[in-house]
Amino acid sequence: MNLSSVFSQLLVIATALLLAPLLLGWVNQWRAWLQNRSGPGLMQPYRMLHKLFNKESVMAQTASPLFRFAPYAIFGCLLLASAIIPTLSTDLPLANAADAIALVGLFALARVFIALAAMDIGTAFGTMGARREMLVGFLAEPALLTVVFVASFIGGSTALTTIVESVAHREFAIYPSLVFAGIAFTLVALAENARVPVDNPATHLELTMIHEALILEYSGRHLALLEWAAALKLFAYSAVGLALFFPWGIAAGHAPLAMLYALPVLMIKLAIGGFLLALIETFAAKMRIFRVPEFLASAFLLGVIGMLTHILLGA
């Protein structure tokens, strides 16, 4: 490990930290434009984080140390997940840890922390949100694993860097198995990031909210960390989708110049993905909570069809 590789890894981490709120602001702005509203500015997530970090953090008297520690653990899990995903390069110090199954484990660990923290205070809304979050997680993780297995069949490994290099260096072709896996991944990403049609981050209705119920008792810097972690999760899922299905433009080495070339390519792909997400949220309707299992079961079924397609047809 030399100085250049360390600098490259720090560049990937800084990119994730800075682009995650920007991606969230981009999605919110496009969503407002598509609904003929002026909407918040592109830099609104940064202003919100700055405001929350400068506010005092108020906690309930019954809060345990777990409640105080959870925001830092969740932020750390999602930052590590964003750091090991090959967003700019496949040759980084943390590349050996970039296993897709380990990545799913990091997402699951963050979910466990936020669910335990929501139940720690003992409020009705926190407990309700934790139950719904775990329900979504139990259904989404198997579907996400089927997507990972489809990509690993094509790449010959569960390592994200190997999958990226394998798909990027092949001749351009549309694999039927990847088409099914891509649709399944989109459904899982919408559910995991509490986006429409599973959840609506813009509303605070007690009977429908999932993510907002989990963080209802937090304020100040703890709430800022959770909001930043939510933006990092959206960035991480976007980066995973780009790495698995659109890996072109990712540098093969850790040379700073190559990574600086990969950065605008990443931003262009994220901008297109953010616009498509806003388009989906504009034309989709919020479904009832008891329909979410059917939604995620469809994602799991599509992932299984993708696996069978590759096994039977080899494509």
C-alpha positions in Angstrom: 0.0 0.0 0.0 1.6 3.3 -1.1 0.6 6.9 -0.7 -1.1 7.0 -4.1 -3.5 4.2 -3.2 -4.3 5.8 0.2 -5.1 9.1 -1.5 -7.3 7.3 -4.0 -9.3 5.6 -1.2 -9.7 8.9 0.6 -10.9 10.4 -2.6 -13.6 7.7 -2.9 -14.7 8.3 0.7 -14.8 12.1 0.2 -16.8 11.6 -3.0 -19.4 9.6 -1.2 -19.7 12.1 1.6 -20.0 15.1 -0.6 -22.1 13.6 -3.5 -24.7 11.8 -1.2 -26.5 15.0 -0.1 -26.2 16.4 -3.6 -27.8 13.3 -5.1 -30.7 13.7 -2.6 -31.1 17.3 -3.5 -31.0 16.5 -7.2 -33.8 13.9 -6.8 -36.0 16.3 -4.7 -35.5 19.1 -7.2 -36.4 17.0 -10.2 -39.4 15.6 -8.3 -40.6 19.1 -7.6 -40.1 20.2 -11.2 -42.0 17.2 -12.5 -44.9 18.2 -10.2 -44.9 21.8 -11.4 -43.5 23.1 -8.1 -40.5 25.3 -7.4 -39.2 22.9 -4.7 -36.1 23.2 -2.5 -32.8 24.2 -3.9 -30.1 21.7 -5.0 -28.0 22.6 -1.9 -30.9 22.3 0.6 -29.6 18.9 2.1 -26.3 20.6 2.9 -28.1 23.5 4.6 -30.2 21.1 6.5 -27.2 19.2 7.8 -25.4 22.4 8.7 -28.5 23.6 10.7 -28.9 20.3 12.5 -25.2 20.0 13.4 -25.4 23.4 15.1 -28.5 22.5 17.1 -28.5 21.0 20.6 -29.3 17.3 20.7 -32.2 16.6 23.1 -32.9 13.1 24.3 -35.5 11.4 26.5 -34.5 10.6 30.1 -35.1 6.9 29.4 -32.6 6.8 26.5 -29.9 4.1 26.9 -26.3 4.3 25.7 -27.4 2.3 22.6 -29.7 5.2 21.6 -26.8 7.6 21.7 -24.4 5.2 20.0 -26.7 4.1 17.2 -26.4 7.2 14.9 -22.6 6.9 14.8 -22.8 3.1 14.1 -25.3 3.5 11.3 -23.3 6.3 9.8 -20.1 4.3 10.0 -21.7 1.2 8.4 -23.1 3.1 5.5 -19.9 5.1 5.0 -17.9 1.8 5.0 -20.4 0.4 2.5 -19.9 3.4 0.2 -16.1 3.2 0.6 -15.8 -0.5 -0.6 -18.1 -0.1 -3.6 -16.0 0.4 -6.8 -17.4 3.8 -7.7 -14.2 5.4 -9.2 -11.7 2.5 -9.3 -11.5 -1.2 -8.9 -7.9 -1.1 -7.5 -8.2 0.4 -4.0 -6.9 -0.7 -0.6 -10.4 -1.8 0.5 -11.0 -3.6 -2.8 -10.4 -7.0 -1.1 -13.3 -6.3 1.3 -15.7 -5.3 -1.6 -17.7 -8.6 -1.4 -21.3 -8.2 -2.4 -22.5 -10.5 0.4 -20.5 -8.5 3.0 -22.1 -5.4 1.6 -25.6 -6.8 2.2 -24.4 -7.6 5.7 -23.4 -4.0 6.3 -26.8 -2.8 5.2 -28.4 -5.3 7.5 -26.2 -4.2 10.4 -27.3 -0.6 10.0 -30.9 -1.7 9.9 -30.6 -3.6 13.1 -29.0 -0.6 14.9 -31.7 1.8 13.7 -34.5 -0.6 14.7 -33.0 -1.2 18.2 -32.6 2.6 18.7 -36.2 3.2 17.6 -37.5 0.7 20.1 -35.2 1.9 22.9 -37.3 4.8 24.0 -40.5 2.8 24.0 -42.7 5.1 22.0 -45.6 3.8 19.9 -44.3 5.4 16.7 -40.7 4.2 17.1 -41.8 0.6 17.8 -44.2 0.7 14.8 -41.5 2.0 12.5 -39.0 -0.6 13.8 -41.4 -3.4 13.1 -42.1 -2.1 9.6 -38.4 -1.6 8.9 -37.5 -5.2 9.9 -40.4 -6.5 7.8 -39.1 -4.7 4.8 -35.6 -5.9 5.6 -36.5 -9.5 5.9 -38.2 -9.4 2.5 -35.7 -7.2 0.7 -32.5 -9.0 1.7 -33.3 -12.3 0.0 -34.3 -10.4 -3.2 -31.0 -8.5 -3.0 -29.0 -11.7 -2.6 -30.6 -13.2 -5.7 -29.5 -10.1 -7.6 -26.0 -10.5 -6.2 -26.0 -14.2 -7.3 -27.0 -13.4 -10.8 -24.1 -10.9 -11.1 -21.7 -13.3 -9.5 -22.7 -16.0 -12.0 -21.6 -13.7 -14.8 -18.5 -12.4 -13.1 -17.5 -15.7 -11.6 -17.1 -14.2 -8.1 -19.1 -12.3 -5.5 -16.3 -9.7 -5.3 -17.7 -6.4 -6.7 -14.4 -5.5 -8.3 -14.2 -8.8 -10.2 -17.8 -8.4 -11.4 -17.1 -4.9 -12.6 -14.0 -5.9 -14.5 -15.7 -8.9 -16.0 -18.8 -7.0 -17.3 -16.9 -3.9 -18.4 -14.3 -5.8 -20.4 -16.8 -8.0 -22.3 -18.4 -7.1 -25.6 -21.6 -5.0 -25.1 -24.5 -7.4 -24.9 -27.9 -7.4 -23.2 -28.0 -10.4 -20.8 -31.6 -11.5 -20.1 -30.6 -12.6 -16.6 -29.2 -9.1 -15.9 -32.4 -7.5 -17.2 -34.5 -9.5 -14.6 -31.9 -8.8 -11.9 -31.9 -5.1 -12.8 -35.7 -4.8 -12.4 -35.5 -6.7 -9.1 -32.7 -4.5 -7.8 -34.7 -1.4 -8.7 -37.7 -2.6 -6.6 -35.4 -3.5 -3.7 -33.6 -0.1 -3.8 -37.0 1.7 -3.7 -38.0 -0.3 -0.7 -34.7 -0.1 1.2 -34.4 3.7 0.7 -38.0 4.3 1.8 -39.0 5.8 -1.5 -42.3 5.9 -3.3 -44.2 3.5 -3.7 -43.1 1.8 -0.5 -42.7 4.9 1.7 -42.8 8.7 1.1 -40.0 10.6 2.7 -41.8 13.9 2.2 -44.8 13.0 4.5 -45.1 12.5 8.2 -48.3 10.5 8.4 -48.2 8.3 11.4 -50.1 5.4 9.8 -47.9 5.2 6.7 -44.4 6.3 7.5 -41.5 3.9 8.1 -38.2 5.9 8.0 -39.6 9.0 9.7 -41.0 6.9 12.5 -37.5 5.4 13.2 -35.8 8.8 13.7 -38.7 10.6 15.3 -37.0 10.8 18.7 -33.7 12.2 17.4 -32.6 15.8 17.1 -29.5 17.9 16.6 -26.3 16.2 15.6 -27.7 12.7 16.0 -30.5 13.5 13.6 -28.0 15.1 11.2 -25.9 11.9 11.2 -29.1 9.8 10.5 -30.1 12.1 7.6 -26.6 12.0 6.2 -26.6 8.2 6.6 -29.9 8.0 4.7 -28.3 10.0 1.9 -25.3 7.7 1.9 -27.6 4.7 1.7 -29.2 6.1 -1.4 -25.8 6.9 -2.9 -24.5 3.4 -2.0 -27.5 1.6 -3.7 -27.1 3.9 -6.7 -23.4 3.1 -6.9 -24.1 -0.7 -6.5 -26.6 -0.5 -9.4 -24.1 1.4 -11.6 -21.3 -1.1 -10.7 -23.3 -4.2 -11.4 -25.2 -3.1 -14.5 -23.4 0.0 -16.0 -19.7 -0.5 -14.9 -18.3 1.5 -17.9 -16.2 4.5 -17.0 -14.7 3.1 -13.7 -10.9 3.3 -13.7 -8.9 0.0 -13.6 -6.1 1.5 -11.5 -5.7 3.9 -8.6 -3.9 6.6 -10.6 -5.3 10.0 -9.5 -5.7 11.2 -13.1 -7.7 8.1 -14.1 -9.9 8.6 -11.1 -10.4 12.2 -11.8 -11.6 11.2 -15.3 -14.0 8.6 -13.7 -15.5 11.2 -11.4 -17.5 13.2 -14.0 -18.6 9.9 -15.6 -19.9 8.9 -12.1 -21.7 12.2 -11.7 -23.4 12.0 -15.1 -24.6 8.4 -14.3 -25.9 9.5 -10.9 -27.6 12.5 -12.5 -29.4 10.2 -14.9 -30.3 7.7 -12.2 -31.6 10.5 -9.9 -33.8 11.8 -12.7 -35.2 8.3 -13.3 -35.9 7.9 -9.6 -37.8 11.2 -9.5 -39.7 10.1 -12.6 -40.7 6.9 -10.8 -41.8 8.7 -7.7 -43.8 11.2 -9.7 -45.9 8.7 -11.6 -46.1 6.0 -8.9 -48.6 6.1 -6.0 -47.9 5.2 -2.4 -49.1 1.7 -1.7 -50.6 0.5 1.5 -48.3 -1.1 4.0 -49.9 -4.6 3.6 -49.1 -4.5 -0.1 -45.3 -4.2 0.5 -44.7 -7.9 0.9 -46.3 -8.5 -2.5 -44.1 -5.8 -4.0 -40.9 -7.3 -2.5 -42.0 -10.9 -3.4 -42.2 -9.7 -7.0 -38.5 -8.5 -6.7 -37.5 -11.9 -5.2 -39.3 -13.8 -8.0 -37.6 -11.6 -10.7 -34.2 -12.3 -9.1 -34.9 -16.1 -9.1 -36.0 -15.9 -12.7 -32.8 -14.1 -13.5 -30.8 -16.9 -11.8 -32.7 -19.7 -13.6 -32.3 -17.8 -16.9 -28.5 -17.7 -16.5 -28.3 -21.4 -15.4 -30.5 -22.7 -18.2 -29.6 -20.4 -21.0 -26.1 -19.3 -19.9 -27.0 -15.6 -20.6 
